[in-house]
Amino acid sequence: MTTLREITALLGEPRFNWTDPAPWLELEQELGIGFPADFREIVDAYGSIEINRQLYLKHPAGHLLHGLGRFIKDDLDLWREEDMAEFLPSPVGANPGELMPVATATTGEAVFLRVPDDPASPWRVVVQEFDSPAWTLYEMTFGEWLLAYLRGRDVTLCSRDRAPDGPFHTFLP
């Protein structure tokens, strides 16, 4: 299991370190979904950030301008449009097998968590290349996928050209 410690070793010390579960509980209740623990742990540690001037992660805390809740709701609306839905392997939403949008990239990719078919199964990551009909399912948790990205592995997003001196992050308000 990928740990926050491994991500921190590559990305640097988190400074957000959120501990109040209320924003998560409110968002999860509204969406009808319980986000995976590794995703919540990473986002709670770092908050809303831009990684390598490419990947945007957002936190559900209400005081942030770059909030996860607003992002998800807007992206659910976008990906439910008839002409956009055809670019994904399954519908967006909170039901088993559906995709929940959780991150975007400046290079045009959208990152989704695939809701497990049953509660005992792990969450998986799907990355859609916005400028094409291509998408890729990664048989890994969000933490494993993010760690692979930070290590410069090709997980549709590739950071080598954006972070030649190593991964870094910038806080988004």
PLY file of the C-alpha trace (Angstrom):
ply
format ascii 1.0
element vertex 173
property float x
property float y
property float z
element edge 172
property int vertex1
property int vertex2
end_header
0.00 0.00 0.00
1.33 3.40 -0.96
1.78 5.63 2.00
1.72 9.33 2.46
5.29 9.06 3.72
6.49 7.86 0.28
4.66 10.68 -1.47
6.01 13.23 1.02
9.55 11.99 0.39
9.15 12.96 -3.29
6.78 15.92 -3.16
7.98 17.62 0.00
6.44 18.26 3.36
2.71 18.99 3.38
1.70 22.24 5.06
-2.09 22.03 4.98
-2.54 19.07 7.38
-6.33 19.25 7.63
-7.93 17.26 10.47
-11.63 18.22 10.46
-13.66 15.51 8.65
-16.74 17.76 8.28
-16.08 18.98 4.69
-15.48 15.41 3.53
-18.59 14.10 5.26
-20.73 16.88 3.78
-19.39 16.31 0.25
-19.65 12.53 0.52
-23.24 12.77 1.75
-24.14 15.15 -1.07
-22.55 12.92 -3.73
-23.60 9.59 -2.20
-20.05 8.29 -2.14
-17.29 7.64 0.38
-13.92 8.62 -1.06
-11.04 6.14 -0.63
-8.88 6.65 2.45
-5.63 7.19 0.53
-7.16 9.97 -1.57
-8.53 11.71 1.52
-5.23 11.33 3.40
-3.19 12.87 0.58
-5.59 15.75 -0.02
-5.93 16.42 3.72
-2.15 16.62 4.01
-1.54 18.91 1.04
-4.83 20.77 0.53
-5.55 22.35 -2.84
-2.29 22.26 -4.79
-0.76 22.32 -8.23
1.89 19.62 -8.72
4.71 20.17 -11.21
2.79 23.06 -12.81
0.55 20.36 -14.27
-1.72 18.38 -11.93
-4.40 20.04 -9.79
-5.61 18.42 -6.57
-8.33 20.13 -4.57
-9.58 19.90 -0.98
-13.27 20.12 0.05
-12.73 22.78 2.77
-15.31 25.51 2.20
-12.95 28.45 2.70
-10.77 27.56 -0.30
-11.23 29.24 -3.68
-10.13 26.00 -5.36
-12.52 23.56 -3.67
-13.08 19.91 -4.52
-16.86 20.06 -4.15
-17.42 22.79 -6.74
-14.91 21.14 -9.09
-16.64 17.76 -8.89
-20.12 19.19 -9.41
-19.01 21.19 -12.44
-17.16 18.22 -13.93
-20.07 15.85 -13.34
-22.26 18.26 -15.32
-19.65 18.51 -18.09
-19.08 14.76 -18.41
-22.81 13.98 -18.35
-23.34 16.00 -21.52
-24.15 13.68 -24.40
-21.23 14.77 -26.56
-18.73 14.32 -23.67
-19.97 11.00 -22.24
-18.75 9.10 -25.31
-15.13 9.86 -24.34
-15.28 7.76 -21.14
-15.45 4.00 -20.57
-18.47 4.36 -18.26
-20.80 7.08 -16.98
-19.77 9.56 -14.31
-21.35 9.33 -10.89
-21.25 7.55 -7.55
-22.67 4.15 -8.51
-20.54 1.01 -8.82
-18.44 1.09 -11.99
-19.02 4.81 -12.52
-16.30 7.44 -12.59
-15.90 10.30 -10.11
-13.82 13.25 -11.40
-11.18 14.22 -8.83
-8.36 16.06 -10.60
-7.36 17.83 -13.80
-4.16 18.77 -15.56
-3.02 21.86 -17.40
-2.09 19.52 -20.24
-5.74 18.57 -20.79
-6.15 15.32 -18.89
-8.97 14.52 -16.47
-8.38 12.13 -13.57
-11.23 9.98 -12.26
-11.64 7.47 -9.46
-13.56 4.41 -10.61
-16.14 3.42 -8.00
-15.57 -0.25 -7.10
-18.14 -2.79 -8.23
-18.39 -4.05 -4.66
-17.27 -2.48 -1.36
-14.44 -5.00 -0.87
-12.81 -4.14 -4.21
-10.20 -1.37 -4.48
-10.76 1.96 -6.17
-8.96 2.43 -9.48
-7.83 5.45 -11.49
-8.97 6.38 -15.00
-7.22 9.15 -16.91
-8.93 10.68 -19.93
-6.95 12.66 -22.49
-9.22 15.64 -23.11
-7.86 16.36 -26.59
-8.67 12.85 -27.83
-11.12 10.04 -27.20
-8.38 8.06 -25.42
-8.61 6.99 -21.79
-6.60 4.58 -19.66
-7.64 2.50 -16.65
-4.85 2.09 -14.10
-5.16 -0.95 -11.87
-3.82 0.99 -8.91
-5.13 3.08 -6.05
-4.97 6.86 -6.23
-1.93 6.89 -3.93
-0.12 4.35 -6.11
-1.00 6.31 -9.25
0.18 9.61 -7.74
3.41 8.00 -6.57
4.02 6.64 -10.09
3.39 10.13 -11.49
5.80 11.71 -9.00
8.45 9.15 -9.94
8.13 10.20 -13.58
6.43 7.04 -14.80
4.05 7.30 -17.71
0.57 7.30 -16.18
-0.89 9.33 -19.07
0.36 12.45 -17.30
4.12 12.60 -17.42
6.08 14.94 -15.16
9.64 14.51 -16.44
9.48 17.54 -18.73
7.63 19.66 -16.16
9.77 18.79 -13.15
13.29 18.05 -14.39
14.74 18.77 -10.94
12.18 16.62 -9.13
8.55 16.91 -8.08
7.27 20.07 -6.41
3.96 21.61 -5.44
2.42 25.04 -5.08
-0.50 25.81 -2.77
-3.74 27.03 -4.36
-5.82 29.32 -2.09
0 1
1 2
2 3
3 4
4 5
5 6
6 7
7 8
8 9
9 10
10 11
11 12
12 13
13 14
14 15
15 16
16 17
17 18
18 19
19 20
20 21
21 22
22 23
23 24
24 25
25 26
26 27
27 28
28 29
29 30
30 31
31 32
32 33
33 34
34 35
35 36
36 37
37 38
38 39
39 40
40 41
41 42
42 43
43 44
44 45
45 46
46 47
47 48
48 49
49 50
50 51
51 52
52 53
53 54
54 55
55 56
56 57
57 58
58 59
59 60
60 61
61 62
62 63
63 64
64 65
65 66
66 67
67 68
68 69
69 70
70 71
71 72
72 73
73 74
74 75
75 76
76 77
77 78
78 79
79 80
80 81
81 82
82 83
83 84
84 85
85 86
86 87
87 88
88 89
89 90
90 91
91 92
92 93
93 94
94 95
95 96
96 97
97 98
98 99
99 100
100 101
101 102
102 103
103 104
104 105
105 106
106 107
107 108
108 109
109 110
110 111
111 112
112 113
113 114
114 115
115 116
116 117
117 118
118 119
119 120
120 121
121 122
122 123
123 124
124 125
125 126
126 127
127 128
128 129
129 130
130 131
131 132
132 133
133 134
134 135
135 136
136 137
137 138
138 139
139 140
140 141
141 142
142 143
143 144
144 145
145 146
146 147
147 148
148 149
149 150
150 151
151 152
152 153
153 154
154 155
155 156
156 157
157 158
158 159
159 160
160 161
161 162
162 163
163 164
164 165
165 166
166 167
167 168
168 169
169 170
170 171
171 172
